Amino acid sequence: MSRVYNFCSGPAALPEAVLKKAQAEMLDWHGAGVSVMEMSHRSDEFMSILASAKARLKRLLDINDDYEVLFVQGGASTLFAQIPANLANGYDSACFLDTGAWSTKAIKEAKRYTNVKVVGSSKEQNYTTVPEFSTLELDESAAYLHICPNETIGGVEFADLPETTLPIVADLSSTILSRKIDVSKYGVIYAGAQKNVGPAGVVICIIRKDLLARSSDELPSIWNFANLAANDSMINTPPTFAIYLADLVFEWLEAQGGVEAIEAVNIRKAKALYDFIDSSDFYSNPVEPAYRSRMNVPFILADESLESLFLQESEAAGLRTLAGHRSVGGMRASIYNAMPMEGIEALIDFMRGFEQRHG
Ligand code: PLP
């Protein structure tokens, strides 16, 4: 079986070069005689991997010393709760922008820890757009403003940030490292790894150091951001293999020319796919063009009864996991950093052929 183009939203395709390197190092990492999975997380070898991953991420995102880079466990969903548990301490509320399914989940979990103020929502537009920032009802005395700049399910992305004095907490799970960002504009950035960073099992959390003072001693130690920072993310055994793979992905990204270079490729990939969808009456994407995601491209077929045939034929053509999220149906192509332009071309060719055969 040869490798196929994998459009899964996550766990997602990893760069082939990364998988090959991991394979070559699997039995004997750099002469250690063991794989990374088998070595102590306190060993000099693993500590060097952790330090390398951190240093590469800092270079790639130009993260300055005002920020701490943490490797956290439990998935981004854990941070939906962990963030309010740490950051809302001493505050009455936290503000949330509601732009889709993942914002909604973050809101649900935060409600267990603080009063949630939804400052704007595109729910009435079926999450096909982003509320005008000038209309947001921000409470500048809240603990922070939470946003999800790329809604993986709805395929909605925004790059600008609302004007506020509040620390901005951003779930960048499905967009981190795909485009240039100014980290200094954020209080916290967090991202589950299994899209643009590596395998599932680790969450990147970039937190402004002054916010660590909000973490209360009453929190479970493993949840306490200040404690995690003080212990270099090593309160307990970290997900060593996931961190190692993340380091290899960061190394690969540096070799591609970094975030700016991959962003240019991502723009070309997304444009080609959206242009094709827009040129056809057979396929459509419901998102307002200014907010279309570069990473997750949902689309529907004019004739819904052809969906299962589309999925069957696309799988057979080596185009894997094009089904939309179970909550919304339709199709979705997730085209993260590791998806080459050739994968987009193969998808467009297939879609064009399918339309000719069945349209
Ligand atoms: N946030 C976003 C934007 C996501 O896309 C996802 C998963 O797809 C999550 C959070 C949840 O991540 P996890 O499964 O790591 O908890």
Boltz pocket constraint, residues with backbone or C-beta under 6 A from the ligand:
constraints:
  - pocket:
      binder: B
      contacts: [[A, 9], [A, 10], [A, 74], [A, 75], [A, 76], [A, 77], [A, 78], [A, 102], [A, 148], [A, 150], [A, 151], [A, 152], [A, 153], [A, 171], [A, 172], [A, 173], [A, 174], [A, 192], [A, 193]]
      max_distance: 6.0
